[in-house]
Amino acid sequence: MAIKEIGIIGLGRFGRFAARVLKNDFHVLAYDSASGSRIQGVKRTTLAGAAQPPVVVLCVPISRMEPVCRSLAPLLRPGQLVIDTCSVKEWPLEIMLKWLPQDVEILGSHPLFGPDSARQGIQGQRIALCRGRGNRVKEVRQYLTGLGLQVIVTSPARHDREMAKTQALFHFLARGVSALNISSSELTTPGPAKLFHDFEDVQNDSLQLFRDLESRNRFASPLRRRLLQSMEKINRELSRLSG
């Protein structure tokens, strides 16, 4: 990408992770409403300051997208590119298209990894891109490919439909298992051991993220109901067998 500066809004777990990656190629200006520890090589600034670079990356919770976009809108200039990183794509893109100026380009992204799954690096990890407004997809894709990422360009609807079957369902199962307070044991087989380890990884994600990706993805709720119906059917069958 032929730019030297990037703004990041939101320094939660993923925002801080993104800042550490992007600072290797850009001067990063970052803003978060909460105070936090400094990130070496990243300049903390105001919302207005983080809104000035030619590319602005939103690393805010899904449920915070609307108030953030409303505050950001008057600070933007024509020709800037705003990219979100939400785990849901239809709703955030609708919000950005509604509130951000018409002369600002918009691109949806969803890194299909996080600080835990990419603790060894982002090489080979995947990221989804969804067109919003403008023609910068090719440019962004080339940059991300250069980082070693596998880039998937898709529609917001297809993204959310597929993520309901994978991420949303997985997080739902992980939260359910976590509520049982089952501790790991040496008496297990490799499959369950790996699954429980993966369940533990997503527990590092915030409860807000879990609630947002379940409630803001219109495909998630019907799938959860189908899963519960299927599990209840299996349970009834097993109960009959056990007499």
PyMOL commands that set and color helices and strands:
alter all, ss='L'
color gray80, all
select helices_A, chain A and resi 13-22+47-50+62-75+90-99+137-146+156-178+190-202+207-215+220-242
alter helices_A, ss='H'
color red, helices_A
select strands_A, chain A and resi 5-9+27-31+42-44+55-58+81-84+105-111+126-133+150-153
alter strands_A, ss='S'
color yellow, strands_A
deselect
rebuild
show_as cartoon
